Amino acid sequence: MNKTLFKSLAVATLLGTVSLGAAAQNNARTPEPNTKPADTAAAIPTVAITATSTPIELARAALAAQGGDTFKNLKSTVLRGSVDLYAPNSTQSIPGGFILVLSGDKVRLEIDARPAVAFKQIYDGQQSYSSLPGVNMPPASKFGLAVLPKYDQPGYTVSALPDKKKQRGFRIVDSEGNTTDYYVDMATGRVMTFMIPFNGYNFGTEHKKFKEVDGVLVASEFTQRLEMPQGAFFAEYKVKDIKLNQTLGDDVFQIPN
């Protein structure tokens, strides 16, 4: 795999995975071992959407389907699982594993698909570290699902997008121009797809399966797509372990010397 493609693959995996991270807030410590939350809490209510629902109503419904205030008040998210990476124009996957830790703007992502791909990314809230030079990490709170709780805050605008089959679309843009496009299921209000333009690329994430964990909706299977001149890069994720609101240590987000 050439260096340019390797870097594009890393960026796609990084941004797509980070953007899935929920609205984790505050500080964090290393996850306590053998602590496994229940797969379900009180069922998250579904929010019916109509053909006349406004963009603001769509955003409100999507947030409610994600877990509402429980989602907004998350302290941390830890996801572990497997990933299959597909280079452009290839039907042969590169299998590997991943771990993603989020707390507010802080992020730690590790992908291990050796010998083809292996990298580590850390963002400590102020500075970024990457084991792959030239791949920078954006703050987790500026893209994807993490933006949903902010749709009605000053500096954020919500606008309509064309519908897709049984999905309604809306866009959220912050004061810096960071943009996420969402498409939600009309029957449940769940975000089925979101797309992010970043550094000249378009990243798309499609949710396949969900789990409700402690009152929060988490995508347990999802795919990512990145369009590149060489073709489309795909990544297929299966989340095997989900931990929310775990106590994390400061060393989780420590930048290596």
C-alpha positions in Angstrom: 0.0 0.0 0.0 1.6 3.3 -1.0 2.2 6.1 1.4 -0.5 8.4 0.0 -3.1 5.7 0.2 -2.0 4.7 3.6 -2.4 8.3 4.8 -5.8 8.7 3.2 -6.9 5.4 4.8 -5.8 6.7 8.2 -7.5 10.0 7.8 -10.8 8.3 6.8 -10.7 5.9 9.7 -9.7 8.7 12.1 -12.4 11.3 11.1 -15.1 8.8 10.6 -14.6 7.0 13.9 -14.1 10.1 15.9 -17.3 11.6 14.5 -19.2 8.6 15.8 -18.3 9.4 19.4 -21.3 11.0 21.0 -21.3 14.0 23.2 -18.8 13.0 25.9 -18.0 15.8 28.2 -15.6 16.5 31.0 -12.5 14.5 32.2 -11.6 10.9 32.0 -9.5 8.0 33.5 -8.5 4.6 32.3 -11.5 2.3 32.0 -12.0 0.1 35.0 -11.4 -3.6 34.1 -14.3 -6.1 34.0 -16.9 -3.3 34.1 -19.6 -4.0 31.6 -22.8 -1.8 31.4 -26.1 -3.3 30.7 -26.9 -3.5 27.0 -30.2 -1.7 27.5 -31.7 0.7 30.0 -35.1 2.3 29.8 -36.1 2.1 26.1 -35.4 5.2 24.2 -38.7 6.5 22.8 -39.0 6.8 19.0 -40.0 10.1 17.5 -42.2 10.0 14.4 -41.3 12.4 11.6 -43.6 13.6 8.9 -43.0 15.0 5.4 -43.6 18.5 6.8 -41.3 18.3 9.9 -39.0 21.4 9.8 -35.2 21.0 10.0 -35.2 22.1 13.6 -37.9 19.5 14.4 -35.7 16.9 12.6 -32.7 17.8 14.7 -34.8 17.7 17.9 -36.2 14.3 16.9 -32.7 12.9 16.1 -31.3 14.1 19.5 -34.3 12.5 21.3 -33.7 9.2 19.4 -30.0 9.3 20.4 -30.9 9.5 24.0 -31.8 13.1 24.6 -30.4 14.5 27.9 -28.7 11.2 28.7 -26.8 11.5 25.5 -26.0 15.2 26.0 -24.6 14.5 29.5 -22.2 11.7 28.6 -18.9 12.0 30.4 -17.0 9.5 28.3 -17.3 6.8 25.6 -15.1 3.8 25.0 -15.7 1.6 22.0 -13.7 -1.6 21.1 -14.2 -3.9 18.1 -13.1 -5.1 14.7 -12.7 -3.3 11.4 -12.4 -4.4 7.8 -10.6 -1.8 5.6 -11.0 -1.8 1.8 -8.7 0.1 -0.4 -10.2 1.8 -3.6 -11.1 -0.7 -6.3 -10.3 -3.7 -4.0 -12.7 -6.4 -2.9 -10.1 -7.8 -0.5 -10.4 -6.4 3.0 -7.6 -5.6 5.5 -8.9 -7.0 8.8 -8.0 -5.4 12.1 -9.2 -4.1 15.5 -9.8 -0.6 16.9 -10.3 1.2 20.2 -11.8 4.6 20.5 -11.9 6.7 23.7 -13.7 10.0 23.8 -14.1 12.6 26.6 -15.2 16.1 25.4 -12.7 17.2 22.8 -10.2 14.6 24.0 -9.7 11.6 21.7 -7.6 8.4 21.7 -7.9 6.2 18.6 -5.8 3.1 17.9 -6.2 0.9 14.7 -4.2 -2.3 14.5 -4.4 -4.0 11.1 -0.8 -5.1 10.8 1.2 -5.5 8.8 -0.7 -3.3 6.3 -2.0 -0.6 8.7 -1.2 0.4 12.3 -1.5 3.8 13.8 -2.4 5.7 17.0 -4.0 9.2 17.3 -4.3 11.3 20.5 -5.9 14.7 20.9 -5.5 16.0 24.5 -7.9 18.9 24.1 -5.2 21.3 22.9 -2.7 19.4 20.8 -2.6 16.4 18.5 -0.3 13.5 18.2 -0.2 11.0 15.4 2.0 8.0 14.9 1.6 8.7 11.2 3.1 12.1 10.2 0.8 14.4 8.4 -2.4 13.0 9.8 -3.9 15.5 12.2 -6.9 14.9 14.5 -9.8 17.3 14.6 -11.6 18.0 17.9 -14.3 15.3 18.4 -17.0 17.8 19.3 -17.0 19.6 15.9 -18.4 16.8 13.7 -21.0 14.0 13.5 -23.3 13.0 16.3 -21.5 15.2 18.8 -22.9 18.2 17.1 -26.6 17.2 17.6 -26.9 18.5 21.2 -25.8 21.9 20.0 -28.3 22.4 17.2 -30.2 25.1 19.1 -27.2 26.9 20.6 -26.0 30.3 19.4 -23.6 30.0 16.5 -25.2 26.9 15.0 -27.5 27.0 12.0 -29.9 24.2 10.9 -31.1 24.0 7.3 -33.0 21.6 5.1 -31.5 19.0 2.8 -33.3 17.0 0.0 -35.0 13.8 1.3 -33.7 10.3 0.5 -36.4 7.7 0.1 -37.8 7.2 3.6 -35.2 9.5 5.2 -35.4 13.2 5.9 -32.3 15.3 5.7 -30.9 18.4 7.6 -27.6 20.2 7.9 -25.9 21.7 11.0 -23.2 24.3 10.5 -21.2 25.9 13.3 -19.7 29.4 13.4 -16.4 28.2 12.0 -18.1 26.5 9.0 -17.8 22.9 10.2 -20.6 21.0 8.6 -22.4 17.7 9.1 -25.3 16.5 7.0 -27.7 14.1 8.6 -30.4 11.7 7.3 -32.9 10.3 9.8 -35.4 7.5 9.6 -38.9 8.9 9.4 -40.3 6.1 11.6 -37.8 6.3 14.5 -35.9 9.6 14.2 -32.6 7.7 14.3 -29.7 9.1 12.3 -29.0 6.5 9.6 -26.4 8.4 7.6 -24.3 11.4 8.2 -21.7 13.1 5.9 -18.9 15.4 6.7 -16.8 17.6 4.3 -13.3 18.0 5.7 -10.0 19.2 4.1 -11.4 18.8 0.6 -12.8 15.3 1.1 -16.3 14.0 1.8 -16.7 11.3 4.5 -19.9 9.3 4.8 -21.0 7.1 7.7 -24.0 4.7 7.5 -25.4 3.0 10.5 -26.4 -0.7 10.1 -27.3 -1.8 13.6 -27.8 -0.1 17.0 -27.6 -1.0 20.7 -29.2 1.0 23.5 -26.7 1.2 26.3 -27.6 3.0 29.6 -30.2 5.1 27.8 -28.0 6.1 24.9 -28.3 4.8 21.3 -24.9 3.5 20.0 -24.2 2.3 16.5 -22.9 -1.3 16.9 -22.3 -1.9 13.1 -21.5 0.9 10.7 -19.7 1.6 7.4 -17.6 4.5 6.3 -16.9 5.8 2.8 -14.3 8.2 1.5 -14.3 9.3 -2.1 -10.7 9.8 -3.5 -9.3 10.3 -6.9 -8.2 6.6 -6.9 -11.8 5.5 -6.0 -13.8 5.0 -2.9 -12.2 3.8 0.4 -14.5 1.7 2.7 -14.3 0.7 6.3 -16.7 -1.7 8.0 -16.9 -1.6 11.8 -18.4 -4.0 14.3 -18.4 -2.8 17.9 -18.0 -5.6 20.4 -17.6 -3.7 23.6 -19.3 -0.4 24.7 -18.6 1.4 27.9 -20.2 4.8 28.8 -19.3 7.2 31.6 -16.3 5.1 32.7 -13.7 6.6 35.0 -10.6 7.4 32.9 -7.1 8.3 33.8 -5.2 11.4 32.6 -2.6 9.1 30.9 -5.2 7.9 28.4 -4.8 11.2 26.5 -1.2 11.9 27.3 0.9 13.0 24.3 4.0 10.8 23.9 7.3 12.5 24.4 
